[in-house]
Amino acid sequence: MARIGVEQSLSNVSDALRSKGYDVVELRQEQDANGCDCCVISGQDQNVMGIQNAVTQGSVLNAHGMSADEVCQAVESRLQS
């Protein structure tokens, strides 16, 4: 099953993804994203300093304004493409 990195503040998203069988990793620091197929961020502190270093080859999903179910659907959609 795919490995999904989820920002700490999105515990409801983590729970929803785990219930669907995904391997969920909590994103606490930059290195936690290594090896993830997809990362889910809250968008609250996105690109604060204008630095855009890519640490993961997987896609990054901004969950701002989305429900846990919507995030799960978006993750599934990105993993299929």
C-alpha positions in Angstrom: 0.0 0.0 0.0 1.1 3.6 -0.7 3.0 5.5 2.0 1.4 8.9 2.7 3.0 11.7 4.7 0.5 13.8 6.6 1.3 17.1 8.6 0.8 16.7 12.3 -2.1 19.0 12.6 -4.2 16.9 10.3 -5.0 14.0 12.6 -8.5 13.5 11.2 -6.9 13.0 7.7 -4.3 10.6 9.1 -7.1 8.5 10.7 -9.2 8.5 7.5 -6.2 7.4 5.4 -5.2 4.7 7.9 -8.8 3.3 7.8 -8.4 2.9 4.1 -5.3 0.9 4.6 -2.6 3.5 3.7 0.8 3.5 5.5 0.6 7.0 7.1 3.7 8.8 8.3 3.5 12.0 10.4 5.4 14.9 8.9 7.4 16.5 11.7 10.5 17.5 9.8 11.7 17.7 6.2 13.2 14.2 6.2 9.9 12.5 7.1 8.7 13.1 3.5 11.5 10.8 2.1 10.0 7.7 0.5 6.4 9.0 0.6 4.2 8.5 -2.5 2.2 11.6 -1.5 2.3 14.3 1.2 -0.7 16.1 2.6 -0.1 19.5 4.1 -2.4 22.0 5.9 -1.3 24.9 3.8 -1.0 27.2 6.9 2.7 27.6 6.6 3.2 26.9 2.9 6.3 28.5 1.4 6.7 31.0 4.3 10.2 32.0 3.3 9.9 31.6 -0.5 12.1 28.6 -0.5 11.0 25.7 -2.8 13.3 22.8 -2.1 11.8 19.5 -3.2 12.5 16.7 -0.8 10.1 14.1 -2.2 9.3 12.7 -5.6 5.7 12.2 -4.6 2.9 14.7 -5.1 2.1 17.3 -2.5 -1.6 17.9 -1.7 -2.7 21.1 0.1 -5.7 20.1 2.3 -6.7 23.7 3.1 -10.5 23.9 3.1 -11.0 20.2 2.4 -12.7 17.5 4.5 -10.9 14.3 5.4 -13.0 12.4 2.8 -12.1 14.9 0.1 -8.5 14.6 0.9 -8.7 10.8 0.7 -10.3 11.0 -2.7 -7.7 13.5 -3.9 -4.9 11.2 -2.6 -6.4 8.2 -4.4 -6.8 10.2 -7.6 -3.1 11.3 -7.5 -1.8 7.8 -6.8 -3.7 6.5 -9.8 -2.2 9.0 -12.3 
